[in-house]
Amino acid sequence: MFRRREPVPFAFLAEADTFRSNVTPPPPERPSFAETAGRWLLGLTIVAGLVGSLVIGMPALDPDHSAPPRQSQASQGR
């Protein structure tokens, strides 16, 4: 790879891709019981809302086959 001959003001940034740390990061903290329960409750609420909206909205989407087709008053005078 081609290297620059002139000095770079922040040479440590130019060589940052080759730097490897020997310090391991701490393990991630486990969520508490309250956080886990809150996430489950939020997810359950969202799913229940979607299912409820489908249950309430399905009759409106169902075509009504029992009612006779409606005709306007203008077509009855012919």
N, C-alpha and C positions, 0 to 999 in steps of 0.2 A: 504494500500500500504506500502511496506517496505521502511523505511527511513534509511538513513546512520547515523551511530553514530559519525563518525569522522567529524570534521569541514571541510566545503568546502570553499576554498579561495574566491570564488565569489558566496556567498549564494544568493544574489539577483537575479542572473541568474538562479539558481536552482528553485527559487520560482516565476519566471516570468510568468508562466502560470496561477497563481492564482491572479496576480495583475490586477486590473481594474482601468482605469483612469476615473476621473470624468470631464475631459476636453473634450468637443466635438470639433472635427476638423472643420475647416471652410468649408463652402459649396464650391463645385468646381466652378471655374470661367466659365461663359458662353463664348463660342467662339464668336468672333466678326463677324460682317457681312462679312468682307473680308475673314476671315478664312472659314466660311461656304460656301461662294461663290466659293472659291478656291477648296474646297473639292468636291463640285458638278461639277465644271468644269473639275477637274481631272477625276472623275468617268465617266462623259459624254464622255471625250476624249478616255478613255480606251474602253468603250462600243462601241463607233463609230469606233474605230480601229478594234475591233473584228468583228463587222458587216461588215465593208468594206472589210476585208480580206476574209470573207465568200463570199461576193458578187463577188469579183474579182476571187476567187479561184474556185467557183462552175463550171464555164465552163470547167476548166481543169479536174475536177473530173467526168464530164458527158461523158459517152461513146458516140462516134460519130457513130450513126446508119445509117446515110445517105451515108457514104463512103463505097465502096466495100472492102472486105477483101484484104489486100495487100499480094502479093505472091513474094517471092524472085526470082531473075533472075535464080538461079540454078534450081528451080522447073519448070520454063517455058521451059527449054531445054529438058525435058523428053518426 
